[in-house]
Amino acid sequence: MGKRSHHVVQRKQKQGRIPRGKPISHARHLRATHRLFNQVGAICESFPEGLIVCDRNQKIVQINAAARRLFEVDSEAQCQGRDYQQFLTSYLSVDEQSPFISSEQWLMNLVLAGKPAPGFPEQTLLLVLPSGHKISATVRSFPIVDQEHGMQEIVFVFQELTYYSQAASHLQRVHESMLDLLNVIARIPEQMEAHLPEETFLLSPPVIYVAQQVVDIILSVLDCHRVNMLAFGHRTSRLYFVAGSGNTTEQEQYYRDIGGYFHGSEMLDRAAWARLEAKQEIVLAMNQVHTIERLGKQLPFPASLYPMLPGSETILLLPLHLEQQWVGVPYVIKASSEGEYTPEEIALVKVVTAQAMLLIEGIYCFYTQGEKQQKTFAQREMRRLASEFLTLATHELRTPLTGIMGNLQLAQRRLETFKKQLASPFAQIQEPLTHAQRPLEAASQCAQLQQRIINDLIDDARIQTHTLTLSLKHEDLGTLLREVVDRQQKAVLEHSIMLDIPTLEQCVPILADAGRIKYVLTTYLTNADTYSPPGLPVTVQLRITNAFANISVHNEGSGIAREELDHLWERFFRTKGCAVQHELDLSFGLSLYLCRVFIERHEGSVGVQSAPGEGATFWLTLPITPPPGK
């Protein structure tokens, strides 16, 4: 054993690795080296990335399984001994002999996973495989250096980037499409219609132009069949076709022809419709959407469209909002075999439609600017005319009516006095006098009704011109309610009023305009008396709950139709089938509207509960406000 070997053995003996006096034979050393190379080869073979090992002359020594799959090579023997550069060049297309560089390299950099090790350059290549497929891959080289003999081998590491390349390409298409959308504003036709379309603003020419760009963009960046956009009509909420992409000419014409035949809620179930109303997207199987045939619509359906009826397709719908109003819905259709809509696809559609709606809102502002100016002028004129009406009503209507009522009351008193002065011998004159009193009483009632109508119109005019004022004082709500009930009971004898309120000792303090509160209570009771069947009582309750006073007036009448409940408090609304001679109708549907306004001005609320055949309960709430110091 030479000195060099001797020193090695001694050193290892000192480290405790080899027992003293047992040197390693040359054959055993060769077997250990062979096992080490086999282990390294096994590791390379199972390495997840493609490895090509070359000698110092760049002849291929080893190509692992991942690299064989990448380059579509059947066996390692096909490559061993081949020149690496010639091997790689055979996979580069004629026009791609240099590293592949994307026209939007920054997009590729966004999606490339990981970073190359420092000092080891990385190339991105476009490879054309024997099967004809094209893939993107990166390659990095790592030299294996022996300290005594220098570089012995080079390892080339390949990582397939086809997925990332496709992602970058897709992202580039999205980027370019968004730029196209942003440039649409410069290409909007300069000539716009002077007035908004009757059905919906989304059917105006510039909006249709923008919508067409939007659906084209979505179709170009998503793997889908068709993209359409629908709009809701202003008055009817029925659906109208705005724009589409991926449709045939016949399909698109058919969609336009059936515009206005459907209400959106007819095509979807309640749950899906509720999600859209809540500004949430929905994904449905196409068989969950009610088509024309399922709805039983008697509409012509071209025979050539039957092959295009929805089959195994899924549909993505999103709501469109303009100035907080739900105005339409875009929907995307793709085959179920293409997979579910990914969160990225849904987010993309949301972004595109959101930017489009910003643009559409700008167009809408352009349209409505002139109309707003006209509306402002009209409002000024309305206030001026209303002010003139107030003056007319106060001086020209009230004054003569006051005189008429005064003369009627005077005539009634004189006639009553004359009857009392007559002695019993003149009993035969009593009956003619009674007949003379009746028309005077009728005229007096009509005059009082006329005065009520005029007061309602004046109050309405004050509300519309923002000049209504309240005379607020501390009042006892229980006392006000008793006064109104007593007066109403004397005026209407055919109905008894059941009063359920706290005891006289219990005060219900409110800060209120007593006249306005009495108006509301009188209206409630008059309404209940009018619609209660003869002989059935009207029930009035007063309760205190959570610092609020609650009054309810219930009648046992026929009830109110459900479709009318939400409109009872609207200005000038009158229910169907009401007698025209009734006081509420003579005031042109203003009474309940005024009730709502008066109570809301007192920071309270009003409402009604009713169902056909179950009567009606009108209620109001007012805040309890104790006087200062109590």
Phi and psi in degrees as a GROMACS rama.xvg file:
@    title "Ramachandran Plot"
@    xaxis  label "Phi"
@    yaxis  label "Psi"
@TYPE xy
-71.0137  171.938  GLY-2
-61.4339  -40.6227  LYS-3
-60.9316  -47.7765  ARG-4
-66.0817  -38.0423  SER-5
-60.8083  -43.8866  HIS-6
-64.9618  -35.5059  HIS-7
-64.2813  -44.5989  VAL-8
-64.3802  -42.6669  VAL-9
-60.6283  -42.6948  GLN-10
-64.3201  -41.2986  ARG-11
-71.2081  -31.2047  LYS-12
-65.7184  -37.7565  GLN-13
-65.7386  -33.3309  LYS-14
-79.239  -7.48501  GLN-15
82.8776  17.7227  GLY-16
-89.2807  -29.5515  ARG-17
-127.131  133.325  ILE-18
-63.2014  140.418  PRO-19
-62.1571  137.049  ARG-20
84.7772  9.39044  GLY-21
-125.428  76.2171  LYS-22
-66.6283  151.439  PRO-23
-83.5423  134.175  ILE-24
-77.5266  159.995  SER-25
-64.4134  -39.2434  HIS-26
-65.0586  -41.662  ALA-27
-64.0884  -36.9665  ARG-28
-63.6897  -39.8624  HIS-29
-65.5531  -40.8434  LEU-30
-63.3131  -39.0511  ARG-31
-65.5095  -42.6791  ALA-32
-63.3478  -40.9105  THR-33
-61.9426  -43.021  HIS-34
-62.7476  -37.9511  ARG-35
-62.5239  -44.6337  LEU-36
-63.7849  -39.0249  PHE-37
-63.4251  -39.3443  ASN-38
-65.0066  -43.2472  GLN-39
-62.6861  -41.7892  VAL-40
-62.9262  -38.7097  GLY-41
-65.8034  -38.5166  ALA-42
-64.3359  -45.3145  ILE-43
-60.4117  -40.5677  CYS-44
-63.7234  -36.4155  GLU-45
-93.3496  2.35691  SER-46
-63.7444  135.42  PHE-47
-68.3197  -25.6208  PRO-48
-97.7384  156.997  GLU-49
-70.7533  129.17  GLY-50
-122.185  131.467  LEU-51
-123.559  117.746  ILE-52
-101.622  126.832  VAL-53
-121.238  153.823  CYS-54
-80.6281  -175.146  ASP-55
-63.325  -18.2124  ARG-56
-96.6226  10.8201  ASN-57
61.113  34.7259  GLN-58
-92.2541  136.309  LYS-59
-69.103  125.355  ILE-60
-102.462  -40.79  VAL-61
-146.652  142.899  GLN-62
-136.098  117.518  ILE-63
-78.7727  176.929  ASN-64
-62.0603  -40.9915  ALA-65
-63.1961  -39.5565  ALA-66
-70.0861  -37.0314  ALA-67
-63.503  -39.5663  ARG-68
-66.5798  -39.9428  ARG-69
-62.6627  -44.3839  LEU-70
-94.4783  4.56638  PHE-71
56.9673  50.7421  GLU-72
-105.506  135.862  VAL-73
-75.5217  -41.5023  ASP-74
-144.591  160.379  SER-75
-67.823  -30.5366  GLU-76
-63.0872  -27.5803  ALA-77
-64.0029  -23.84  GLN-78
-108.082  -23.7458  CYS-79
-61.9356  131.008  GLN-80
91.0311  -13.0018  GLY-81
-76.0314  151.825  ARG-82
-71.5111  127.78  ASP-83
-60.6746  -45.9451  TYR-84
-63.738  -41.0995  GLN-85
-65.2764  -40.7409  GLN-86
-58.543  -47.279  PHE-87
-69.7829  -39.8482  LEU-88
-61.3528  -31.0128  THR-89
-66.1207  -16.6633  SER-90
-98.2541  -7.4848  TYR-91
-89.4107  133.975  LEU-92
-66.6322  162.444  SER-93
-57.5713  -39.0292  VAL-94
-94.1404  14.2707  ASP-95
-138.295  56.1662  GLU-96
-85.0819  -6.82162  GLN-97
-116.609  165.745  SER-98
-51.8284  136.737  PRO-99
-69.3451  125.976  PHE-100
-121.785  123.557  ILE-101
-73.7317  146.522  SER-102
-64.8641  -22.7561  SER-103
-120.596  71.1885  GLU-104
-59.4146  -30.4318  GLN-105
-65.5062  -29.076  TRP-106
-69.454  -40.2739  LEU-107
-63.8878  -40.7907  MET-108
-62.5478  -29.4997  ASN-109
-67.7282  -31.585  LEU-110
-104.392  -9.77002  VAL-111
-66.2877  133.214  LEU-112
-91.2439  132.995  ALA-113
80.7251  173.312  GLY-114
-128.969  142.689  LYS-115
-66.3936  151.205  PRO-116
-64.3226  143.049  ALA-117
-62.2259  137.222  PRO-118
88.3409  -7.21085  GLY-119
-117.093  103.252  PHE-120
-62.7056  150.232  PRO-121
-123.901  137.951  GLU-122
-119.955  146.518  GLN-123
-108.728  122.71  THR-124
-117.659  149.957  LEU-125
-106.21  113.21  LEU-126
-105.081  138.808  LEU-127
-107.555  114.275  VAL-128
-84.3969  162.309  LEU-129
-56.5826  -29.1794  PRO-130
-75.5478  -8.48085  SER-131
97.7185  -12.4555  GLY-132
-71.2715  149.486  HIS-133
-111.595  133.803  LYS-134
-132.508  156.981  ILE-135
-105.862  142.64  SER-136
-151.895  151.991  ALA-137
-104.952  152.364  THR-138
-135.34  133.012  VAL-139
-127.478  147.435  ARG-140
-117.156  142.357  SER-141
-132.204  112.356  PHE-142
-76.0347  143.88  PRO-143
-103.695  115.488  ILE-144
-110.132  130.076  VAL-145
-96.9722  130.48  ASP-146
-61.7211  -30.8728  GLN-147
-89.3353  -37.1035  GLU-148
-111.058  2.28839  HIS-149
81.0956  -159.081  GLY-150
-65.6472  127.236  MET-151
-105.083  -40.1702  GLN-152
-144.738  162.218  GLU-153
-127.219  132.193  ILE-154
-108.129  123.482  VAL-155
-103.374  124.302  PHE-156
-108.439  123.516  VAL-157
-110.418  135.785  PHE-158
-128.299  121.339  GLN-159
-71.6841  133.979  GLU-160
-122.258  22.9664  LEU-161
-58.0448  -45.2841  THR-162
-60.3235  -46.1069  TYR-163
-68.0323  -35.6942  TYR-164
-65.3103  -42.301  SER-165
-63.8948  -39.0833  GLN-166
-62.8702  -41.5065  ALA-167
-65.4768  -40.6163  ALA-168
-63.3314  -42.2351  SER-169
-64.0587  -43.2093  HIS-170
-63.4046  -36.3517  LEU-171
-65.4168  -40.7711  GLN-172
-63.1771  -41.3416  ARG-173
-60.7792  -45.2091  VAL-174
-59.4222  -46.8816  HIS-175
-66.774  -38.1168  GLU-176
-65.1932  -40.1698  SER-177
-65.587  -37.1528  MET-178
-63.5242  -39.3847  LEU-179
-61.056  -41.7968  ASP-180
-63.6197  -41.7275  LEU-181
-66.6301  -28.4602  LEU-182
-81.978  -9.56906  ASN-183
-60.3643  -35.2877  VAL-184
-59.1078  -30.5905  ILE-185
-76.8288  -15.089  ALA-186
-109.291  8.6459  ARG-187
-64.3632  132.069  ILE-188
-52.9277  134.732  PRO-189
-69.6003  -32.7501  GLU-190
-84.6474  109.293  GLN-191
-111.104  152.736  MET-192
-65.0273  146.942  GLU-193
-74.9622  -24.0217  ALA-194
-123.137  152.516  HIS-195
-69.1677  146.749  LEU-196
-60.3528  151.924  PRO-197
-67.8819  -43.0372  GLU-198
-77.9075  -53.4345  GLU-199
-159.798  146.083  THR-200
-62.915  -29.1685  PHE-201
-66.5554  -10.2482  LEU-202
-94.8829  6.88036  LEU-203
-73.5033  147.897  SER-204
-52.8472  -47.0321  PRO-205
-65.3109  -33.2599  PRO-206
-70.5895  -41.0659  VAL-207
-59.2674  -38.6732  ILE-208
-62.292  -46.3669  TYR-209
-66.0248  -43.896  VAL-210
-60.423  -37.0627  ALA-211
-62.9841  -40.1492  GLN-212
-63.1323  -39.7221  GLN-213
-63.7116  -50.1026  VAL-214
-66.9203  -33.4337  VAL-215
-64.5417  -40.9402  ASP-216
-63.9186  -46.8023  ILE-217
-61.4568  -42.0762  ILE-218
-64.4924  -34.9939  LEU-219
-75.0674  -25.608  SER-220
-107.135  -8.70875  VAL-221
-112.836  149.762  LEU-222
-85.6197  84.7062  ASP-223
-141.834  169.026  CYS-224
-84.5164  -52.3812  HIS-225
-143.873  154.209  ARG-226
-136.613  125.761  VAL-227
-129.055  159.217  ASN-228
-129.53  131.012  MET-229
-117.155  154.263  LEU-230
-126.636  152.356  ALA-231
-94.2289  138.537  PHE-232
-68.5992  147.398  GLY-233
-58.6577  -49.5042  HIS-234
-91.4782  -39.0617  ARG-235
-101.316  -14.3022  THR-236
60.0744  23.3604  SER-237
-85.2261  158.596  ARG-238
-87.8322  139.977  LEU-239
-132.384  140.939  TYR-240
-76.9976  127.428  PHE-241
-102.316  -55.5025  VAL-242
-158.52  157.784  ALA-243
-152.239  158.456  GLY-244
-140.617  135.857  SER-245
93.5215  -2.82483  GLY-246
-86.6765  156.339  ASN-247
-77.619  164.677  THR-248
-60.113  -39.7362  THR-249
-68.7398  -40.3388  GLU-250
-59.4375  -49.6861  GLN-251
-62.7883  -40.6994  GLU-252
-64.6377  -37.4923  GLN-253
-64.8943  -42.9492  TYR-254
-61.3708  -36.782  TYR-255
-69.8032  -38.0618  ARG-256
-66.4187  -31.2369  ASP-257
-92.8912  9.65483  ILE-258
-57.8732  130.95  GLY-259
93.2931  -6.21483  GLY-260
-81.593  -24.232  TYR-261
-114.863  142.322  PHE-262
-93.7239  140.968  HIS-263
-54.3674  -38.7108  GLY-264
-67.5536  -15.4504  SER-265
-72.602  -26.1727  GLU-266
-91.4593  -15.1977  MET-267
-128.491  157.166  LEU-268
-77.2679  172.355  ASP-269
-62.8498  -39.5472  ARG-270
-63.7872  -45.3949  ALA-271
-65.3423  -41.8319  ALA-272
-63.5847  -38.5086  TRP-273
-65.4384  -37.4209  ALA-274
-64.443  -41.8449  ARG-275
-64.6129  -40.6875  LEU-276
-62.207  -29.9227  GLU-277
-85.747  14.9754  ALA-278
63.7522  37.8486  LYS-279
-119.115  144.996  GLN-280
-77.4085  158.843  GLU-281
-135.654  149.083  ILE-282
-123.671  124.499  VAL-283
-131.171  153.237  LEU-284
-72.4408  144.539  ALA-285
-61.7099  -26.713  MET-286
-73.2121  -5.32924  ASN-287
-88.3375  -6.4754  GLN-288
-95.8438  130.446  VAL-289
-77.9939  114.809  HIS-290
-86.9034  178.771  THR-291
-57.2346  -43.1243  ILE-292
-65.2657  -41.0635  GLU-293
-67.7163  -31.5987  ARG-294
-81.0895  -10.5872  LEU-295
73.65  24.5029  GLY-296
-72.8866  132.458  LYS-297
-85.9784  75.6014  GLN-298
-124.734  144.17  LEU-299
-66.4419  133.889  PRO-300
-124.834  110.903  PHE-301
-56.3687  136.042  PRO-302
-60.5735  -32.2523  ALA-303
-67.7114  -13.3007  SER-304
-90.7832  -10.5579  LEU-305
-60.0718  -40.1361  TYR-306
-62.8894  -17.2358  PRO-307
-95.0805  3.96559  MET-308
-63.3093  148.164  LEU-309
-60.7896  133.024  PRO-310
-118.03  -117.948  GLY-311
-86.1636  71.4831  SER-312
-125.983  155.794  GLU-313
-118.773  151.839  THR-314
-128.743  133.427  ILE-315
-108.384  124.079  LEU-316
-121.921  139.595  LEU-317
-132.34  144.42  LEU-318
-82.6594  145.722  PRO-319
-109.416  134.739  LEU-320
-124.973  137.376  HIS-321
-128.655  115.742  LEU-322
52.353  50.1327  GLU-323
68.3364  5.82341  GLN-324
-105.466  135.935  GLN-325
-75.6325  113.286  TRP-326
-113.656  -13.3766  VAL-327
-177.896  -173.682  GLY-328
-154.079  125.098  VAL-329
-88.8622  146.749  PRO-330
-138.663  142.288  TYR-331
-113.503  133.934  VAL-332
-120.651  129.985  ILE-333
-145.4  161.619  LYS-334
-68.7965  143.603  ALA-335
-62.293  -28.8118  SER-336
-66.7735  -17.2814  SER-337
-83.004  0.34345  GLU-338
95.5976  172.563  GLY-339
-72.426  162.437  GLU-340
-72.9357  124.147  TYR-341
-78.5902  157.384  THR-342
-56.1028  -33.7842  PRO-343
-66.6004  -39.6805  GLU-344
-65.3328  -42.8754  GLU-345
-64.1147  -42.57  ILE-346
-62.7761  -37.7138  ALA-347
-63.7961  -46.4053  LEU-348
-61.0136  -39.6984  VAL-349
-62.4832  -44.3334  LYS-350
-64.6594  -45.4589  VAL-351
-62.7449  -46.7396  VAL-352
-67.5148  -35.3597  THR-353
-64.1361  -43.3392  ALA-354
-66.4214  -37.472  GLN-355
-64.0904  -40.0239  ALA-356
-67.7607  -31.9224  MET-357
-61.0821  -42.2219  LEU-358
-66.6838  -42.7476  LEU-359
-64.8132  -37.7226  ILE-360
-62.4855  -36.6651  GLU-361
-62.4406  -42.5262  GLY-362
-64.1604  -40.4607  ILE-363
-61.9445  -41.6011  TYR-364
-62.4755  -38.261  CYS-365
-62.9269  -41.8736  PHE-366
-64.3308  -45.8357  TYR-367
-85.0087  -9.03571  THR-368
-59.3436  -47.4761  GLN-369
-64.9748  -39.5606  GLY-370
-65.7878  -36.0928  GLU-371
-65.2489  -39.3251  LYS-372
-63.1018  -42.6668  GLN-373
-64.7188  -38.0733  GLN-374
-66.7037  -39.3882  LYS-375
-61.5472  -42.8617  THR-376
-64.1367  -41.3047  PHE-377
-64.4729  -38.4809  ALA-378
-65.1462  -39.4542  GLN-379
-62.3129  -42.1133  ARG-380
-66.4729  -37.9937  GLU-381
-63.3014  -42.7541  MET-382
-64.1276  -39.8728  ARG-383
-64.2404  -45.4141  ARG-384
-66.0624  -37.9308  LEU-385
-64.9425  -39.2435  ALA-386
-62.5152  -41.2821  SER-387
-64.4268  -36.6151  GLU-388
-64.878  -40.0742  PHE-389
-58.4834  -43.6224  LEU-390
-63.0403  -43.7126  THR-391
-62.5161  -46.3701  LEU-392
-63.5167  -39.6611  ALA-393
-68.3784  -45.7773  THR-394
-95.2272  -39.1418  HIS-395
-91.4432  -23.9513  GLU-396
-102.409  -46.812  LEU-397
-67.2885  -40.6214  ARG-398
-60.3104  -54.1064  THR-399
-65.9587  -34.0835  PRO-400
-65.1524  -38.4611  LEU-401
-62.4024  -40.225  THR-402
-64.163  -41.6545  GLY-403
-62.4414  -47.2536  ILE-404
-64.3938  -38.5426  MET-405
-63.6092  -44.0064  GLY-406
-65.5063  -37.9582  ASN-407
-63.8116  -45.2716  LEU-408
-63.8626  -38.6357  GLN-409
-64.5164  -43.1315  LEU-410
-63.7902  -40.2951  ALA-411
-64.0598  -43.2705  GLN-412
-65.3446  -42.6588  ARG-413
-64.0903  -41.331  ARG-414
-65.3771  -39.1806  LEU-415
-66.9494  -38.9694  GLU-416
-65.738  -40.2747  THR-417
-62.8172  -38.5823  PHE-418
-64.3488  -39.1102  LYS-419
-69.4983  -31.8407  LYS-420
-73.881  -21.0835  GLN-421
-73.4933  133.491  LEU-422
-79.0237  169.93  ALA-423
-58.45  -30.9014  SER-424
-60.5246  -20.4582  PRO-425
-99.4854  29.0072  PHE-426
-59.4677  -27.6269  ALA-427
-66.7271  -15.74  GLN-428
-88.1585  -15.8759  ILE-429
-59.74  -43.5032  GLN-430
-64.1762  -45.9946  GLU-431
-59.9801  -35.1468  PRO-432
-66.8481  -38.5101  LEU-433
-62.7964  -42.1494  THR-434
-61.7082  -34.4373  HIS-435
-71.1877  -27.7642  ALA-436
-72.5162  -33.4981  GLN-437
-59.0455  -50.1318  ARG-438
-64.2116  -29.6029  PRO-439
-66.1852  -41.5384  LEU-440
-64.1235  -41.9155  GLU-441
-63.4415  -42.666  ALA-442
-63.9627  -38.2  ALA-443
-64.9881  -41.9761  SER-444
-63.9624  -41.3194  GLN-445
-64.3109  -38.4101  CYS-446
-65.9225  -40.2389  ALA-447
-64.2128  -40.5746  GLN-448
-63.8365  -41.7429  LEU-449
-60.9182  -40.8302  GLN-450
-64.2855  -39.2809  GLN-451
-62.6205  -43.1737  ARG-452
-63.0916  -45.2129  ILE-453
-62.2759  -42.2897  ILE-454
-62.715  -40.3903  ASN-455
-62.2153  -45.0579  ASP-456
-64.0554  -38.6871  LEU-457
-66.4413  -43.5557  ILE-458
-62.0947  -40.8655  ASP-459
-62.4131  -43.069  ASP-460
-62.581  -37.9026  ALA-461
-65.7501  -37.6863  ARG-462
-64.6622  -45.7406  ILE-463
-66.6116  -28.3422  GLN-464
-100.459  10.0155  THR-465
57.8463  38.7475  HIS-466
-118.226  8.96032  THR-467
-72.6003  129.413  LEU-468
-121.897  152.188  THR-469
-117.777  142.27  LEU-470
-100.128  90.801  SER-471
-86.4666  129.815  LEU-472
-142.978  162.677  LYS-473
-77.734  122.76  HIS-474
-129.801  161.381  GLU-475
-100.472  112.008  ASP-476
-61.0873  -34.6319  LEU-477
-62.9143  -41.0793  GLY-478
-64.9609  -43.9596  THR-479
-60.9177  -41.6625  LEU-480
-66.3541  -42.1448  LEU-481
-62.2786  -41.4177  ARG-482
-60.5885  -45.3527  GLU-483
-66.3719  -42.6339  VAL-484
-64.3384  -42.8958  VAL-485
-61.1267  -45.5705  ASP-486
-65.1174  -40.0967  ARG-487
-69.327  -36.6505  GLN-488
-65.9073  -36.3284  GLN-489
-70.1727  -32.4688  LYS-490
-79.3007  -30.651  ALA-491
-123.377  99.4411  VAL-492
-85.6896  -21.6798  LEU-493
-75.6084  -9.77875  GLU-494
-125.388  131.232  HIS-495
-88.0017  147.533  SER-496
-112.271  118.104  ILE-497
-90.655  111.574  MET-498
-101.366  120.856  LEU-499
-122.525  92.769  ASP-500
-137.226  166.054  ILE-501
-60.1002  164.836  PRO-502
-64.2172  163.022  THR-503
-60.2562  -30.2127  LEU-504
-71.7212  -23.2371  GLU-505
-89.2097  116.558  GLN-506
-87.596  144.133  CYS-507
-118.273  86.0469  VAL-508
-75.7398  133.908  PRO-509
-138.892  155.516  ILE-510
-101.542  109.85  LEU-511
-152.211  161.043  ALA-512
-88.6286  105.542  ASP-513
-56.7191  -40.7508  ALA-514
-61.6774  -40.8989  GLY-515
-69.1156  -40.0183  ARG-516
-66.0414  -41.8279  ILE-517
-62.9555  -35.1784  LYS-518
-60.0932  -46.5149  TYR-519
-63.8863  -46.3679  VAL-520
-63.6953  -40.1336  LEU-521
-63.7645  -41.43  THR-522
-62.9292  -44.2182  THR-523
-59.8747  -47.0603  TYR-524
-69.0084  -40.0701  LEU-525
-61.6136  -41.9971  THR-526
-62.9254  -44.4778  ASN-527
-64.7818  -43.344  ALA-528
-62.7911  -37.022  ASP-529
-65.7725  -39.7621  THR-530
-103.195  4.34263  TYR-531
-84.5649  136.911  SER-532
-63.0686  148.859  PRO-533
-55.091  136.015  PRO-534
89.7997  -14.5583  GLY-535
-94.7464  138.495  LEU-536
-78.6601  163.578  PRO-537
-106.779  131.358  VAL-538
-106.326  128.385  THR-539
-120.605  127.221  VAL-540
-125.72  146.736  GLN-541
-130.06  121.782  LEU-542
-131.04  153.528  ARG-543
-110.47  122.941  ILE-544
-141.976  119.654  THR-545
51.2277  53.632  ASN-546
64.8079  20.6374  ALA-547
-128.881  142.635  PHE-548
-94.3482  131.309  ALA-549
-118.901  121.725  ASN-550
-115.217  132.54  ILE-551
-128.766  141.586  SER-552
-125.124  114.755  VAL-553
-113.944  137.193  HIS-554
-123.63  158.424  ASN-555
-99.5364  32.8281  GLU-556
-75.9462  -164.569  GLY-557
-76.9717  -9.15659  SER-558
88.8093  177.275  GLY-559
-120.992  136.474  ILE-560
-62.5015  144.408  ALA-561
-58.4795  -38.9958  ARG-562
-70.0326  -13.3225  GLU-563
-97.8367  -15.4125  GLU-564
-60.7154  -41.192  LEU-565
-73.5302  -11.2096  ASP-566
-109.81  -3.43543  HIS-567
-58.1707  -32.7442  LEU-568
-91.8049  4.87421  TRP-569
-78.6362  154.025  GLU-570
-67.4576  129.354  ARG-571
67.6386  17.0145  PHE-572
-84.6327  135.482  PHE-573
-129.931  133.042  ARG-574
-70.1515  156.514  THR-575
-73.4908  144.037  LYS-576
79.7073  6.34566  GLY-577
-77.9306  147.501  CYS-578
-68.3124  130.365  ALA-579
-64.8455  -29.6374  VAL-580
-76.3955  -5.80874  GLN-581
-70.4383  148.801  HIS-582
-59.075  -40.4303  GLU-583
-63.2016  -33.7886  LEU-584
-76.4074  -35.3618  ASP-585
-64.8671  -23.2948  LEU-586
-90.0487  16.5311  SER-587
58.789  35.5725  PHE-588
74.0439  20.8775  GLY-589
-89.832  -24.3402  LEU-590
-58.1751  -53.2215  SER-591
-67.4171  -33.9509  LEU-592
-60.8389  -45.8546  TYR-593
-64.7013  -37.8173  LEU-594
-56.891  -47.5551  CYS-595
-60.6187  -45.9841  ARG-596
-64.0378  -44.841  VAL-597
-60.738  -45.6626  PHE-598
-68.4118  -40.3258  ILE-599
-64.5025  -34.1248  GLU-600
-66.6391  -20.914  ARG-601
-92.5227  13.1306  HIS-602
63.3891  30.8987  GLU-603
-111.993  -165.163  GLY-604
-147.094  160.394  SER-605
-128.891  164.403  VAL-606
-174.105  174.951  GLY-607
-147.727  142.082  VAL-608
-123.785  128.112  GLN-609
-162.565  157.597  SER-610
-150.004  146.081  ALA-611
-52.2343  127.19  PRO-612
84.774  -1.14489  GLY-613
-118.843  15.2603  GLU-614
74.7982  -166.603  GLY-615
-146.672  144.966  ALA-616
-124.916  111.262  THR-617
-93.4051  134.728  PHE-618
-134.288  161.51  TRP-619
-148.546  155.288  LEU-620
-127.687  145.14  THR-621
-137.394  140.902  LEU-622
-71.5474  138.927  PRO-623
-74.3814  126.975  ILE-624
-133.264  92.3515  THR-625
-64.6068  148.586  PRO-626
-61.8241  156.123  PRO-627
-57.1239  140.411  PRO-628
88.1386  -0.3796  GLY-629
